[in-house]
Amino acid sequence: MFDYSITPSGEAYYGTAATLGSNTVWLIPDPAKTATNGDTACRIISTEQITFFNTSGAIMSFNTSFSFQIFTLSDSSGEGMAFFIAQFKAFPYASARGNLGLLNATSFPGDKFFAVEFDIALTPEFEDPSSSHVGIDINTLKSIQTFDTSNSTDLTLHRNSQFRAWVDFNASTNIVQVWLINSADSSSAHDPKGV
């Protein structure tokens, strides 16, 4: 377990601070309880630097897993969330909405990041395949690979389901793999990682 902090976006956060539970974090205000203007964003980040390179400078393999729920009031509300690795901790200004807190219109190549987006908005400028998809992003929100989850009732991201995701990177093959299951189907027969 690592130490973490919760950082609301300075220009975009409305309502109360994020809520910490024993095993959960509510990153933005509950839209059923707190009115927002649609520009709410928040991050949970490691307070300590995590090194992804070994002593010889080669990138190392990594894997992680987490559970999440994207709570929406309708099929068209919200933008989604992203697991990300970045060299910066501060929010890029005006990076809420479809930018998932990762970049803005003036971000430049120095703002490097890797992200797996769990996106519930169809944003044409990012060439999104649907309003429910998973994408792998490198320094841009035009995903280098996407998976359209809108055709699967169990994997539609904006229906308030709880999900479990795994992100694996194999440095020797340079391959990223992402698995996603609906937690209601988390029996070992449906679990892609067998955990």
Secondary structure as a PSIPRED ss2 file (coil, helix, strand):
# PSIPRED VFORMAT (PSIPRED V4.0)

   1 M C   1.000  0.000  0.000
   2 F C   1.000  0.000  0.000
   3 D C   1.000  0.000  0.000
   4 Y E   0.000  0.000  1.000
   5 S E   0.000  0.000  1.000
   6 I E   0.000  0.000  1.000
   7 T E   0.000  0.000  1.000
   8 P E   0.000  0.000  1.000
   9 S C   1.000  0.000  0.000
  10 G C   1.000  0.000  0.000
  11 E C   1.000  0.000  0.000
  12 A C   1.000  0.000  0.000
  13 Y C   1.000  0.000  0.000
  14 Y C   1.000  0.000  0.000
  15 G C   1.000  0.000  0.000
  16 T C   1.000  0.000  0.000
  17 A C   1.000  0.000  0.000
  18 A C   1.000  0.000  0.000
  19 T E   0.000  0.000  1.000
  20 L E   0.000  0.000  1.000
  21 G C   1.000  0.000  0.000
  22 S C   1.000  0.000  0.000
  23 N C   1.000  0.000  0.000
  24 T C   1.000  0.000  0.000
  25 V E   0.000  0.000  1.000
  26 W E   0.000  0.000  1.000
  27 L C   1.000  0.000  0.000
  28 I C   1.000  0.000  0.000
  29 P C   1.000  0.000  0.000
  30 D C   1.000  0.000  0.000
  31 P C   1.000  0.000  0.000
  32 A C   1.000  0.000  0.000
  33 K C   1.000  0.000  0.000
  34 T C   1.000  0.000  0.000
  35 A C   1.000  0.000  0.000
  36 T C   1.000  0.000  0.000
  37 N C   1.000  0.000  0.000
  38 G C   1.000  0.000  0.000
  39 D C   1.000  0.000  0.000
  40 T C   1.000  0.000  0.000
  41 A C   1.000  0.000  0.000
  42 C E   0.000  0.000  1.000
  43 R E   0.000  0.000  1.000
  44 I E   0.000  0.000  1.000
  45 I E   0.000  0.000  1.000
  46 S E   0.000  0.000  1.000
  47 T C   1.000  0.000  0.000
  48 E C   1.000  0.000  0.000
  49 Q C   1.000  0.000  0.000
  50 I C   1.000  0.000  0.000
  51 T C   1.000  0.000  0.000
  52 F C   1.000  0.000  0.000
  53 F E   0.000  0.000  1.000
  54 N C   1.000  0.000  0.000
  55 T C   1.000  0.000  0.000
  56 S C   1.000  0.000  0.000
  57 G C   1.000  0.000  0.000
  58 A C   1.000  0.000  0.000
  59 I E   0.000  0.000  1.000
  60 M C   1.000  0.000  0.000
  61 S C   1.000  0.000  0.000
  62 F E   0.000  0.000  1.000
  63 N E   0.000  0.000  1.000
  64 T E   0.000  0.000  1.000
  65 S E   0.000  0.000  1.000
  66 F E   0.000  0.000  1.000
  67 S E   0.000  0.000  1.000
  68 F E   0.000  0.000  1.000
  69 Q E   0.000  0.000  1.000
  70 I C   1.000  0.000  0.000
  71 F C   1.000  0.000  0.000
  72 T C   1.000  0.000  0.000
  73 L C   1.000  0.000  0.000
  74 S C   1.000  0.000  0.000
  75 D C   1.000  0.000  0.000
  76 S C   1.000  0.000  0.000
  77 S C   1.000  0.000  0.000
  78 G C   1.000  0.000  0.000
  79 E C   1.000  0.000  0.000
  80 G E   0.000  0.000  1.000
  81 M E   0.000  0.000  1.000
  82 A E   0.000  0.000  1.000
  83 F E   0.000  0.000  1.000
  84 F E   0.000  0.000  1.000
  85 I E   0.000  0.000  1.000
  86 A E   0.000  0.000  1.000
  87 Q C   1.000  0.000  0.000
  88 F C   1.000  0.000  0.000
  89 K C   1.000  0.000  0.000
  90 A C   1.000  0.000  0.000
  91 F C   1.000  0.000  0.000
  92 P C   1.000  0.000  0.000
  93 Y C   1.000  0.000  0.000
  94 A C   1.000  0.000  0.000
  95 S C   1.000  0.000  0.000
  96 A C   1.000  0.000  0.000
  97 R H   0.000  1.000  0.000
  98 G H   0.000  1.000  0.000
  99 N H   0.000  1.000  0.000
 100 L C   1.000  0.000  0.000
 101 G C   1.000  0.000  0.000
 102 L C   1.000  0.000  0.000
 103 L C   1.000  0.000  0.000
 104 N C   1.000  0.000  0.000
 105 A C   1.000  0.000  0.000
 106 T C   1.000  0.000  0.000
 107 S C   1.000  0.000  0.000
 108 F C   1.000  0.000  0.000
 109 P C   1.000  0.000  0.000
 110 G C   1.000  0.000  0.000
 111 D C   1.000  0.000  0.000
 112 K C   1.000  0.000  0.000
 113 F E   0.000  0.000  1.000
 114 F E   0.000  0.000  1.000
 115 A E   0.000  0.000  1.000
 116 V E   0.000  0.000  1.000
 117 E E   0.000  0.000  1.000
 118 F E   0.000  0.000  1.000
 119 D E   0.000  0.000  1.000
 120 I C   1.000  0.000  0.000
 121 A C   1.000  0.000  0.000
 122 L C   1.000  0.000  0.000
 123 T C   1.000  0.000  0.000
 124 P H   0.000  1.000  0.000
 125 E H   0.000  1.000  0.000
 126 F H   0.000  1.000  0.000
 127 E C   1.000  0.000  0.000
 128 D C   1.000  0.000  0.000
 129 P C   1.000  0.000  0.000
 130 S C   1.000  0.000  0.000
 131 S C   1.000  0.000  0.000
 132 S C   1.000  0.000  0.000
 133 H E   0.000  0.000  1.000
 134 V E   0.000  0.000  1.000
 135 G E   0.000  0.000  1.000
 136 I E   0.000  0.000  1.000
 137 D E   0.000  0.000  1.000
 138 I E   0.000  0.000  1.000
 139 N C   1.000  0.000  0.000
 140 T C   1.000  0.000  0.000
 141 L C   1.000  0.000  0.000
 142 K C   1.000  0.000  0.000
 143 S C   1.000  0.000  0.000
 144 I C   1.000  0.000  0.000
 145 Q E   0.000  0.000  1.000
 146 T E   0.000  0.000  1.000
 147 F E   0.000  0.000  1.000
 148 D E   0.000  0.000  1.000
 149 T C   1.000  0.000  0.000
 150 S C   1.000  0.000  0.000
 151 N C   1.000  0.000  0.000
 152 S C   1.000  0.000  0.000
 153 T H   0.000  1.000  0.000
 154 D H   0.000  1.000  0.000
 155 L H   0.000  1.000  0.000
 156 T C   1.000  0.000  0.000
 157 L C   1.000  0.000  0.000
 158 H C   1.000  0.000  0.000
 159 R C   1.000  0.000  0.000
 160 N C   1.000  0.000  0.000
 161 S C   1.000  0.000  0.000
 162 Q E   0.000  0.000  1.000
 163 F E   0.000  0.000  1.000
 164 R E   0.000  0.000  1.000
 165 A E   0.000  0.000  1.000
 166 W E   0.000  0.000  1.000
 167 V E   0.000  0.000  1.000
 168 D E   0.000  0.000  1.000
 169 F E   0.000  0.000  1.000
 170 N E   0.000  0.000  1.000
 171 A C   1.000  0.000  0.000
 172 S C   1.000  0.000  0.000
 173 T C   1.000  0.000  0.000
 174 N C   1.000  0.000  0.000
 175 I E   0.000  0.000  1.000
 176 V E   0.000  0.000  1.000
 177 Q E   0.000  0.000  1.000
 178 V E   0.000  0.000  1.000
 179 W E   0.000  0.000  1.000
 180 L E   0.000  0.000  1.000
 181 I E   0.000  0.000  1.000
 182 N E   0.000  0.000  1.000
 183 S H   0.000  1.000  0.000
 184 A H   0.000  1.000  0.000
 185 D H   0.000  1.000  0.000
 186 S C   1.000  0.000  0.000
 187 S C   1.000  0.000  0.000
 188 S C   1.000  0.000  0.000
 189 A C   1.000  0.000  0.000
 190 H C   1.000  0.000  0.000
 191 D C   1.000  0.000  0.000
 192 P C   1.000  0.000  0.000
 193 K C   1.000  0.000  0.000
 194 G C   1.000  0.000  0.000
 195 V C   1.000  0.000  0.000
